[in-house]
């Protein structure tokens, strides 16, 4: 779960940077921008969780 959280955090950071980049070029309503950011964070977490579930990253190997 820690790996999932870390990966989704980094994906979310880039997602917010992308949204701010888009905001400067296209006029978006603030509520839509924030909603897209939060939804993107949830999707990033879900994809990260699925990735580590199917990859088997929940087991620590030394």
N, CA, C and O atoms as a Tripos MOL2 file, in Angstrom:
@<TRIPOS>MOLECULE
protein
  248   247    62     0     0
PROTEIN
NO_CHARGES

@<TRIPOS>ATOM
      1 N           0.8270   -1.1890    0.0000 N.3       1 UNK1
      2 CA          0.0000    0.0000    0.0000 C.3       1 UNK1
      3 C           0.8740    1.2570    0.0000 C.2       1 UNK1
      4 O           0.5030    2.2840   -0.5690 O.2       1 UNK1
      5 N           2.0330    1.1600    0.6440 N.am      2 UNK2
      6 CA          2.9420    2.3030    0.6840 C.3       2 UNK2
      7 C           3.4900    2.6150   -0.7110 C.2       2 UNK2
      8 O           3.6020    3.7810   -1.0900 O.2       2 UNK2
      9 N           3.8270    1.5800   -1.4650 N.am      3 UNK3
     10 CA          4.2980    1.7820   -2.8350 C.3       3 UNK3
     11 C           3.1990    2.3800   -3.7040 C.2       3 UNK3
     12 O           3.4640    3.2450   -4.5390 O.2       3 UNK3
     13 N           1.9870    1.9250   -3.5110 N.am      4 UNK4
     14 CA          0.8520    2.4510   -4.2590 C.3       4 UNK4
     15 C           0.6590    3.9290   -3.9790 C.2       4 UNK4
     16 O           0.4530    4.7220   -4.8980 O.2       4 UNK4
     17 N           0.7250    4.2960   -2.7170 N.am      5 UNK5
     18 CA          0.5540    5.6950   -2.3440 C.3       5 UNK5
     19 C           1.6730    6.5590   -2.9030 C.2       5 UNK5
     20 O           1.4270    7.6740   -3.3630 O.2       5 UNK5
     21 N           2.8960    6.0540   -2.8670 N.am      6 UNK6
     22 CA          4.0250    6.8270   -3.3720 C.3       6 UNK6
     23 C           3.9240    7.0430   -4.8800 C.2       6 UNK6
     24 O           4.1370    8.1530   -5.3680 O.2       6 UNK6
     25 N           3.6010    5.9920   -5.6090 N.am      7 UNK7
     26 CA          3.4770    6.1150   -7.0560 C.3       7 UNK7
     27 C           2.3260    7.0420   -7.4400 C.2       7 UNK7
     28 O           2.4800    7.8860   -8.3230 O.2       7 UNK7
     29 N           1.1940    6.8950   -6.7960 N.am      8 UNK8
     30 CA          0.0580    7.7510   -7.1310 C.3       8 UNK8
     31 C           0.3200    9.2030   -6.7490 C.2       8 UNK8
     32 O          -0.2080   10.1100   -7.3920 O.2       8 UNK8
     33 N           1.1220    9.4400   -5.7170 N.am      9 UNK9
     34 CA          1.4900   10.8070   -5.3360 C.3       9 UNK9
     35 C           2.2840   11.4690   -6.4570 C.2       9 UNK9
     36 O           1.9940   12.6040   -6.8360 O.2       9 UNK9
     37 N           3.2850   10.7650   -6.9910 N.am     10 UNK10
     38 CA          4.0880   11.3310   -8.0710 C.3      10 UNK10
     39 C           3.2750   11.5340   -9.3400 C.2      10 UNK10
     40 O           3.4460   12.5360  -10.0360 O.2      10 UNK10
     41 N           2.4000   10.6000   -9.6420 N.am     11 UNK11
     42 CA          1.5280   10.7680  -10.8020 C.3      11 UNK11
     43 C           0.6190   11.9730  -10.5980 C.2      11 UNK11
     44 O           0.3910   12.7440  -11.5310 O.2      11 UNK11
     45 N           0.1010   12.1390   -9.3910 N.am     12 UNK12
     46 CA         -0.7880   13.2600   -9.0890 C.3      12 UNK12
     47 C          -0.0760   14.5970   -9.2090 C.2      12 UNK12
     48 O          -0.6610   15.5770   -9.6690 O.2      12 UNK12
     49 N           1.1800   14.6400   -8.8000 N.am     13 UNK13
     50 CA          1.9380   15.8870   -8.9440 C.3      13 UNK13
     51 C           2.0330   16.3070  -10.4150 C.2      13 UNK13
     52 O           1.8090   17.4690  -10.7540 O.2      13 UNK13
     53 N           2.3640   15.3580  -11.2710 N.am     14 UNK14
     54 CA          2.4500   15.6660  -12.6970 C.3      14 UNK14
     55 C           1.0810   15.9790  -13.2840 C.2      14 UNK14
     56 O           0.9710   16.7900  -14.2040 O.2      14 UNK14
     57 N           0.0540   15.3540  -12.7670 N.am     15 UNK15
     58 CA         -1.3110   15.6370  -13.2280 C.3      15 UNK15
     59 C          -1.6830   17.0940  -12.9280 C.2      15 UNK15
     60 O          -2.2520   17.7800  -13.7770 O.2      15 UNK15
     61 N          -1.3590   17.5640  -11.7140 N.am     16 UNK16
     62 CA         -1.6640   18.9460  -11.3650 C.3      16 UNK16
     63 C          -0.8460   19.9290  -12.1960 C.2      16 UNK16
     64 O          -1.3560   20.9780  -12.5890 O.2      16 UNK16
     65 N           0.4110   19.6020  -12.4660 N.am     17 UNK17
     66 CA          1.2300   20.4660  -13.3220 C.3      17 UNK17
     67 C           0.6240   20.5430  -14.7200 C.2      17 UNK17
     68 O           0.5680   21.6180  -15.3170 O.2      17 UNK17
     69 N           0.1730   19.4110  -15.2370 N.am     18 UNK18
     70 CA         -0.4750   19.3860  -16.5460 C.3      18 UNK18
     71 C          -1.7500   20.2360  -16.5370 C.2      18 UNK18
     72 O          -1.9930   20.9910  -17.4790 O.2      18 UNK18
     73 N          -2.5630   20.1220  -15.4890 N.am     19 UNK19
     74 CA         -3.7910   20.9090  -15.4130 C.3      19 UNK19
     75 C          -3.5030   22.4010  -15.3420 C.2      19 UNK19
     76 O          -4.2170   23.1990  -15.9490 O.2      19 UNK19
     77 N          -2.4740   22.7820  -14.6130 N.am     20 UNK20
     78 CA         -2.1120   24.2000  -14.5470 C.3      20 UNK20
     79 C          -1.5860   24.6950  -15.8880 C.2      20 UNK20
     80 O          -1.8260   25.8410  -16.2670 O.2      20 UNK20
     81 N          -0.8800   23.8450  -16.5960 N.am     21 UNK21
     82 CA         -0.4150   24.1910  -17.9400 C.3      21 UNK21
     83 C          -1.6070   24.4100  -18.8720 C.2      21 UNK21
     84 O          -1.6340   25.3750  -19.6360 O.2      21 UNK21
     85 N          -2.5820   23.5210  -18.8070 N.am     22 UNK22
     86 CA         -3.7840   23.6390  -19.6390 C.3      22 UNK22
     87 C          -4.5870   24.8770  -19.2550 C.2      22 UNK22
     88 O          -5.1480   25.5530  -20.1180 O.2      22 UNK22
     89 N          -4.6400   25.1720  -17.9610 N.am     23 UNK23
     90 CA         -5.4170   26.3210  -17.4690 C.3      23 UNK23
     91 C          -4.9090   27.6240  -18.0730 C.2      23 UNK23
     92 O          -5.6950   28.5340  -18.3370 O.2      23 UNK23
     93 N          -3.6130   27.7200  -18.2900 N.am     24 UNK24
     94 CA         -3.0570   28.9410  -18.8660 C.3      24 UNK24
     95 C          -3.4120   29.0990  -20.3400 C.2      24 UNK24
     96 O          -3.3960   30.2150  -20.8600 O.2      24 UNK24
     97 N          -3.7250   28.0190  -21.0090 N.am     25 UNK25
     98 CA         -3.9970   28.0700  -22.4390 C.3      25 UNK25
     99 C          -5.4800   28.0180  -22.7990 C.2      25 UNK25
    100 O          -5.8890   28.5460  -23.8320 O.2      25 UNK25
    101 N          -6.2770   27.3850  -21.9510 N.am     26 UNK26
    102 CA         -7.7100   27.2480  -22.2090 C.3      26 UNK26
    103 C          -8.4590   27.7450  -20.9800 C.2      26 UNK26
    104 O          -8.0750   27.4340  -19.8520 O.2      26 UNK26
    105 N          -9.5100   28.5040  -21.1850 N.am     27 UNK27
    106 CA        -10.2910   29.0350  -20.0670 C.3      27 UNK27
    107 C         -11.1810   27.9330  -19.4930 C.2      27 UNK27
    108 O         -12.1370   27.4920  -20.1300 O.2      27 UNK27
    109 N         -10.8480   27.5000  -18.2790 N.am     28 UNK28
    110 CA        -11.6470   26.5040  -17.5620 C.3      28 UNK28
    111 C         -12.2210   27.1390  -16.3120 C.2      28 UNK28
    112 O         -11.6050   28.0150  -15.7040 O.2      28 UNK28
    113 N         -13.3970   26.6920  -15.9370 N.am     29 UNK29
    114 CA        -13.9940   27.1250  -14.6900 C.3      29 UNK29
    115 C         -13.1960   26.5100  -13.5330 C.2      29 UNK29
    116 O         -12.7130   25.3840  -13.6460 O.2      29 UNK29
    117 N         -13.0600   27.2290  -12.4450 N.am     30 UNK30
    118 CA        -12.2600   26.7690  -11.3150 C.3      30 UNK30
    119 C         -12.7910   25.4630  -10.7480 C.2      30 UNK30
    120 O         -12.0080   24.5780  -10.4030 O.2      30 UNK30
    121 N         -14.1070   25.3280  -10.6460 N.am     31 UNK31
    122 CA        -14.6920   24.1070  -10.1070 C.3      31 UNK31
    123 C         -14.3810   22.9010  -10.9820 C.2      31 UNK31
    124 O         -14.1390   21.8080  -10.4720 O.2      31 UNK31
    125 N         -14.3870   23.0940  -12.2870 N.am     32 UNK32
    126 CA        -14.0820   22.0080  -13.2110 C.3      32 UNK32
    127 C         -12.6160   21.6040  -13.0700 C.2      32 UNK32
    128 O         -12.2890   20.4180  -13.0860 O.2      32 UNK32
    129 N         -11.7480   22.5850  -12.9350 N.am     33 UNK33
    130 CA        -10.3200   22.3050  -12.7970 C.3      33 UNK33
    131 C         -10.0270   21.5270  -11.5130 C.2      33 UNK33
    132 O          -9.2880   20.5420  -11.5340 O.2      33 UNK33
    133 N         -10.5950   21.9640  -10.4210 N.am     34 UNK34
    134 CA        -10.3730   21.2790   -9.1400 C.3      34 UNK34
    135 C         -11.0060   19.8850   -9.1620 C.2      34 UNK34
    136 O         -10.4120   18.9220   -8.6780 O.2      34 UNK34
    137 N         -12.1970   19.7840   -9.7160 N.am     35 UNK35
    138 CA        -12.8460   18.4760   -9.8300 C.3      35 UNK35
    139 C         -12.0440   17.5130  -10.6850 C.2      35 UNK35
    140 O         -11.9240   16.3340  -10.3520 O.2      35 UNK35
    141 N         -11.4930   18.0090  -11.7860 N.am     36 UNK36
    142 CA        -10.6530   17.1680  -12.6450 C.3      36 UNK36
    143 C          -9.3900   16.7370  -11.9150 C.2      36 UNK36
    144 O          -8.9290   15.6080  -12.0800 O.2      36 UNK36
    145 N          -8.8330   17.6240  -11.1170 N.am     37 UNK37
    146 CA         -7.6350   17.2860  -10.3540 C.3      37 UNK37
    147 C          -7.8990   16.2080   -9.3250 C.2      37 UNK37
    148 O          -7.1190   15.2650   -9.1960 O.2      37 UNK37
    149 N          -8.9850   16.3370   -8.5980 N.am     38 UNK38
    150 CA         -9.3160   15.3460   -7.5780 C.3      38 UNK38
    151 C          -9.6780   14.0070   -8.2120 C.2      38 UNK38
    152 O          -9.2710   12.9530   -7.7230 O.2      38 UNK38
    153 N         -10.4350   14.0500   -9.2910 N.am     39 UNK39
    154 CA        -10.7770   12.8110   -9.9940 C.3      39 UNK39
    155 C          -9.5220   12.1450  -10.5610 C.2      39 UNK39
    156 O          -9.3850   10.9230  -10.5040 O.2      39 UNK39
    157 N          -8.6190   12.9410  -11.1000 N.am     40 UNK40
    158 CA         -7.3670   12.4030  -11.6190 C.3      40 UNK40
    159 C          -6.5270   11.7570  -10.5320 C.2      40 UNK40
    160 O          -5.8780   10.7380  -10.7690 O.2      40 UNK40
    161 N          -6.5340   12.3400   -9.3430 N.am     41 UNK41
    162 CA         -5.7960   11.7550   -8.2240 C.3      41 UNK41
    163 C          -6.3830   10.4020   -7.8430 C.2      41 UNK41
    164 O          -5.6440    9.4550   -7.5730 O.2      41 UNK41
    165 N          -7.7090   10.3100   -7.8210 N.am     42 UNK42
    166 CA         -8.3620    9.0470   -7.4800 C.3      42 UNK42
    167 C          -8.0740    7.9860   -8.5400 C.2      42 UNK42
    168 O          -7.8260    6.8270   -8.2070 O.2      42 UNK42
    169 N          -8.1070    8.3750   -9.8060 N.am     43 UNK43
    170 CA         -7.8090    7.4350  -10.8850 C.3      43 UNK43
    171 C          -6.3510    6.9860  -10.8180 C.2      43 UNK43
    172 O          -6.0510    5.8130  -11.0390 O.2      43 UNK43
    173 N          -5.4440    7.9200  -10.5140 N.am     44 UNK44
    174 CA         -4.0240    7.5610  -10.3930 C.3      44 UNK44
    175 C          -3.8220    6.5520   -9.2660 C.2      44 UNK44
    176 O          -3.0420    5.6100   -9.4120 O.2      44 UNK44
    177 N          -4.5140    6.7400   -8.1480 N.am     45 UNK45
    178 CA         -4.4020    5.7920   -7.0420 C.3      45 UNK45
    179 C          -4.9450    4.4250   -7.4470 C.2      45 UNK45
    180 O          -4.3380    3.3960   -7.1480 O.2      45 UNK45
    181 N          -6.0890    4.4170   -8.1290 N.am     46 UNK46
    182 CA         -6.6920    3.1420   -8.5400 C.3      46 UNK46
    183 C          -5.7940    2.3970   -9.5260 C.2      46 UNK46
    184 O          -5.6260    1.1820   -9.4220 O.2      46 UNK46
    185 N          -5.2250    3.1200  -10.4720 N.am     47 UNK47
    186 CA         -4.3340    2.4780  -11.4410 C.3      47 UNK47
    187 C          -3.0750    1.9710  -10.7540 C.2      47 UNK47
    188 O          -2.5950    0.8810  -11.0660 O.2      47 UNK47
    189 N          -2.5390    2.7430   -9.8290 N.am     48 UNK48
    190 CA         -1.3480    2.3090   -9.0900 C.3      48 UNK48
    191 C          -1.6530    1.0690   -8.2660 C.2      48 UNK48
    192 O          -0.8390    0.1480   -8.2050 O.2      48 UNK48
    193 N          -2.8070    1.0400   -7.6390 N.am     49 UNK49
    194 CA         -3.1940   -0.1140   -6.8220 C.3      49 UNK49
    195 C          -3.3360   -1.3590   -7.6930 C.2      49 UNK49
    196 O          -2.8540   -2.4370   -7.3410 O.2      49 UNK49
    197 N          -4.0080   -1.1930   -8.8390 N.am     50 UNK50
    198 CA         -4.1590   -2.3250   -9.7550 C.3      50 UNK50
    199 C          -2.8050   -2.8080  -10.2690 C.2      50 UNK50
    200 O          -2.5720   -4.0120  -10.3820 O.2      50 UNK50
    201 N          -1.9240   -1.8800  -10.5750 N.am     51 UNK51
    202 CA         -0.5960   -2.2380  -11.0660 C.3      51 UNK51
    203 C           0.1390   -3.1020  -10.0470 C.2      51 UNK51
    204 O           0.6870   -4.1460  -10.4020 O.2      51 UNK51
    205 N           0.1570   -2.6840   -8.8000 N.am     52 UNK52
    206 CA          0.8850   -3.4380   -7.7930 C.3      52 UNK52
    207 C           0.1640   -4.7230   -7.3860 C.2      52 UNK52
    208 O           0.8110   -5.6690   -6.9370 O.2      52 UNK52
    209 N          -1.1440   -4.7770   -7.5320 N.am     53 UNK53
    210 CA         -1.8740   -6.0090   -7.2450 C.3      53 UNK53
    211 C          -1.5550   -7.0850   -8.2790 C.2      53 UNK53
    212 O          -1.3230   -8.2400   -7.9220 O.2      53 UNK53
    213 N          -1.5420   -6.7110   -9.5550 N.am     54 UNK54
    214 CA         -1.2870   -7.6910  -10.6010 C.3      54 UNK54
    215 C           0.1950   -7.9740  -10.7860 C.2      54 UNK54
    216 O           0.5680   -9.0720  -11.2010 O.2      54 UNK54
    217 N           1.0340   -7.0140  -10.4880 N.am     55 UNK55
    218 CA          2.4710   -7.1940  -10.6260 C.3      55 UNK55
    219 C           3.0310   -7.9840   -9.4520 C.2      55 UNK55
    220 O           4.0590   -8.6500   -9.5800 O.2      55 UNK55
    221 N           2.3720   -7.9120   -8.3330 N.am     56 UNK56
    222 CA          2.8590   -8.6040   -7.1460 C.3      56 UNK56
    223 C           3.8150   -7.7540   -6.3210 C.2      56 UNK56
    224 O           4.6810   -8.2870   -5.6260 O.2      56 UNK56
    225 N           3.6640   -6.4440   -6.3930 N.am     57 UNK57
    226 CA          4.5550   -5.5370   -5.6880 C.3      57 UNK57
    227 C           4.2830   -5.4270   -4.2030 C.2      57 UNK57
    228 O           4.9880   -4.7140   -3.4890 O.2      57 UNK57
    229 N           3.2610   -6.1330   -3.7310 N.am     58 UNK58
    230 CA          2.9470   -6.0500   -2.3120 C.3      58 UNK58
    231 C           3.9020   -6.8850   -1.4690 C.2      58 UNK58
    232 O           3.9030   -6.7800   -0.2420 O.2      58 UNK58
    233 N           4.7090   -7.7100   -2.1180 N.am     59 UNK59
    234 CA          5.6860   -8.5240   -1.3960 C.3      59 UNK59
    235 C           7.0430   -7.8270   -1.4430 C.2      59 UNK59
    236 O           7.4880   -7.3940   -2.5060 O.2      59 UNK59
    237 N           7.6830   -7.7220   -0.3180 N.am     60 UNK60
    238 CA          9.0030   -7.1010   -0.2570 C.3      60 UNK60
    239 C          10.0600   -8.1380   -0.6060 C.2      60 UNK60
    240 O          10.0480   -9.2390   -0.0570 O.2      60 UNK60
    241 N          10.9620   -7.8070   -1.4980 N.am     61 UNK61
    242 CA         12.0660   -8.7130   -1.8080 C.3      61 UNK61
    243 C          13.3800   -8.0080   -1.5000 C.2      61 UNK61
    244 O          13.5600   -6.8320   -1.8140 O.2      61 UNK61
    245 N          14.2760   -8.7330   -0.8910 N.am     62 UNK62
    246 CA         15.5740   -8.1510   -0.5220 C.3      62 UNK62
    247 C          16.6600   -8.7230   -1.3770 C.2      62 UNK62
    248 O          17.8250   -8.3600   -1.2200 O.2      62 UNK62
@<TRIPOS>BOND
     1     1     2 1
     2     2     3 1
     3     3     4 2
     4     3     5 am
     5     5     6 1
     6     6     7 1
     7     7     8 2
     8     7     9 am
     9     9    10 1
    10    10    11 1
    11    11    12 2
    12    11    13 am
    13    13    14 1
    14    14    15 1
    15    15    16 2
    16    15    17 am
    17    17    18 1
    18    18    19 1
    19    19    20 2
    20    19    21 am
    21    21    22 1
    22    22    23 1
    23    23    24 2
    24    23    25 am
    25    25    26 1
    26    26    27 1
    27    27    28 2
    28    27    29 am
    29    29    30 1
    30    30    31 1
    31    31    32 2
    32    31    33 am
    33    33    34 1
    34    34    35 1
    35    35    36 2
    36    35    37 am
    37    37    38 1
    38    38    39 1
    39    39    40 2
    40    39    41 am
    41    41    42 1
    42    42    43 1
    43    43    44 2
    44    43    45 am
    45    45    46 1
    46    46    47 1
    47    47    48 2
    48    47    49 am
    49    49    50 1
    50    50    51 1
    51    51    52 2
    52    51    53 am
    53    53    54 1
    54    54    55 1
    55    55    56 2
    56    55    57 am
    57    57    58 1
    58    58    59 1
    59    59    60 2
    60    59    61 am
    61    61    62 1
    62    62    63 1
    63    63    64 2
    64    63    65 am
    65    65    66 1
    66    66    67 1
    67    67    68 2
    68    67    69 am
    69    69    70 1
    70    70    71 1
    71    71    72 2
    72    71    73 am
    73    73    74 1
    74    74    75 1
    75    75    76 2
    76    75    77 am
    77    77    78 1
    78    78    79 1
    79    79    80 2
    80    79    81 am
    81    81    82 1
    82    82    83 1
    83    83    84 2
    84    83    85 am
    85    85    86 1
    86    86    87 1
    87    87    88 2
    88    87    89 am
    89    89    90 1
    90    90    91 1
    91    91    92 2
    92    91    93 am
    93    93    94 1
    94    94    95 1
    95    95    96 2
    96    95    97 am
    97    97    98 1
    98    98    99 1
    99    99   100 2
   100    99   101 am
   101   101   102 1
   102   102   103 1
   103   103   104 2
   104   103   105 am
   105   105   106 1
   106   106   107 1
   107   107   108 2
   108   107   109 am
   109   109   110 1
   110   110   111 1
   111   111   112 2
   112   111   113 am
   113   113   114 1
   114   114   115 1
   115   115   116 2
   116   115   117 am
   117   117   118 1
   118   118   119 1
   119   119   120 2
   120   119   121 am
   121   121   122 1
   122   122   123 1
   123   123   124 2
   124   123   125 am
   125   125   126 1
   126   126   127 1
   127   127   128 2
   128   127   129 am
   129   129   130 1
   130   130   131 1
   131   131   132 2
   132   131   133 am
   133   133   134 1
   134   134   135 1
   135   135   136 2
   136   135   137 am
   137   137   138 1
   138   138   139 1
   139   139   140 2
   140   139   141 am
   141   141   142 1
   142   142   143 1
   143   143   144 2
   144   143   145 am
   145   145   146 1
   146   146   147 1
   147   147   148 2
   148   147   149 am
   149   149   150 1
   150   150   151 1
   151   151   152 2
   152   151   153 am
   153   153   154 1
   154   154   155 1
   155   155   156 2
   156   155   157 am
   157   157   158 1
   158   158   159 1
   159   159   160 2
   160   159   161 am
   161   161   162 1
   162   162   163 1
   163   163   164 2
   164   163   165 am
   165   165   166 1
   166   166   167 1
   167   167   168 2
   168   167   169 am
   169   169   170 1
   170   170   171 1
   171   171   172 2
   172   171   173 am
   173   173   174 1
   174   174   175 1
   175   175   176 2
   176   175   177 am
   177   177   178 1
   178   178   179 1
   179   179   180 2
   180   179   181 am
   181   181   182 1
   182   182   183 1
   183   183   184 2
   184   183   185 am
   185   185   186 1
   186   186   187 1
   187   187   188 2
   188   187   189 am
   189   189   190 1
   190   190   191 1
   191   191   192 2
   192   191   193 am
   193   193   194 1
   194   194   195 1
   195   195   196 2
   196   195   197 am
   197   197   198 1
   198   198   199 1
   199   199   200 2
   200   199   201 am
   201   201   202 1
   202   202   203 1
   203   203   204 2
   204   203   205 am
   205   205   206 1
   206   206   207 1
   207   207   208 2
   208   207   209 am
   209   209   210 1
   210   210   211 1
   211   211   212 2
   212   211   213 am
   213   213   214 1
   214   214   215 1
   215   215   216 2
   216   215   217 am
   217   217   218 1
   218   218   219 1
   219   219   220 2
   220   219   221 am
   221   221   222 1
   222   222   223 1
   223   223   224 2
   224   223   225 am
   225   225   226 1
   226   226   227 1
   227   227   228 2
   228   227   229 am
   229   229   230 1
   230   230   231 1
   231   231   232 2
   232   231   233 am
   233   233   234 1
   234   234   235 1
   235   235   236 2
   236   235   237 am
   237   237   238 1
   238   238   239 1
   239   239   240 2
   240   239   241 am
   241   241   242 1
   242   242   243 1
   243   243   244 2
   244   243   245 am
   245   245   246 1
   246   246   247 1
   247   247   248 2
@<TRIPOS>SUBSTRUCTURE
     1 UNK1         2 RESIDUE 1 A UNK
     2 UNK2         6 RESIDUE 1 A UNK
     3 UNK3        10 RESIDUE 1 A UNK
     4 UNK4        14 RESIDUE 1 A UNK
     5 UNK5        18 RESIDUE 1 A UNK
     6 UNK6        22 RESIDUE 1 A UNK
     7 UNK7        26 RESIDUE 1 A UNK
     8 UNK8        30 RESIDUE 1 A UNK
     9 UNK9        34 RESIDUE 1 A UNK
    10 UNK10       38 RESIDUE 1 A UNK
    11 UNK11       42 RESIDUE 1 A UNK
    12 UNK12       46 RESIDUE 1 A UNK
    13 UNK13       50 RESIDUE 1 A UNK
    14 UNK14       54 RESIDUE 1 A UNK
    15 UNK15       58 RESIDUE 1 A UNK
    16 UNK16       62 RESIDUE 1 A UNK
    17 UNK17       66 RESIDUE 1 A UNK
    18 UNK18       70 RESIDUE 1 A UNK
    19 UNK19       74 RESIDUE 1 A UNK
    20 UNK20       78 RESIDUE 1 A UNK
    21 UNK21       82 RESIDUE 1 A UNK
    22 UNK22       86 RESIDUE 1 A UNK
    23 UNK23       90 RESIDUE 1 A UNK
    24 UNK24       94 RESIDUE 1 A UNK
    25 UNK25       98 RESIDUE 1 A UNK
    26 UNK26      102 RESIDUE 1 A UNK
    27 UNK27      106 RESIDUE 1 A UNK
    28 UNK28      110 RESIDUE 1 A UNK
    29 UNK29      114 RESIDUE 1 A UNK
    30 UNK30      118 RESIDUE 1 A UNK
    31 UNK31      122 RESIDUE 1 A UNK
    32 UNK32      126 RESIDUE 1 A UNK
    33 UNK33      130 RESIDUE 1 A UNK
    34 UNK34      134 RESIDUE 1 A UNK
    35 UNK35      138 RESIDUE 1 A UNK
    36 UNK36      142 RESIDUE 1 A UNK
    37 UNK37      146 RESIDUE 1 A UNK
    38 UNK38      150 RESIDUE 1 A UNK
    39 UNK39      154 RESIDUE 1 A UNK
    40 UNK40      158 RESIDUE 1 A UNK
    41 UNK41      162 RESIDUE 1 A UNK
    42 UNK42      166 RESIDUE 1 A UNK
    43 UNK43      170 RESIDUE 1 A UNK
    44 UNK44      174 RESIDUE 1 A UNK
    45 UNK45      178 RESIDUE 1 A UNK
    46 UNK46      182 RESIDUE 1 A UNK
    47 UNK47      186 RESIDUE 1 A UNK
    48 UNK48      190 RESIDUE 1 A UNK
    49 UNK49      194 RESIDUE 1 A UNK
    50 UNK50      198 RESIDUE 1 A UNK
    51 UNK51      202 RESIDUE 1 A UNK
    52 UNK52      206 RESIDUE 1 A UNK
    53 UNK53      210 RESIDUE 1 A UNK
    54 UNK54      214 RESIDUE 1 A UNK
    55 UNK55      218 RESIDUE 1 A UNK
    56 UNK56      222 RESIDUE 1 A UNK
    57 UNK57      226 RESIDUE 1 A UNK
    58 UNK58      230 RESIDUE 1 A UNK
    59 UNK59      234 RESIDUE 1 A UNK
    60 UNK60      238 RESIDUE 1 A UNK
    61 UNK61      242 RESIDUE 1 A UNK
    62 UNK62      246 RESIDUE 1 A UNK
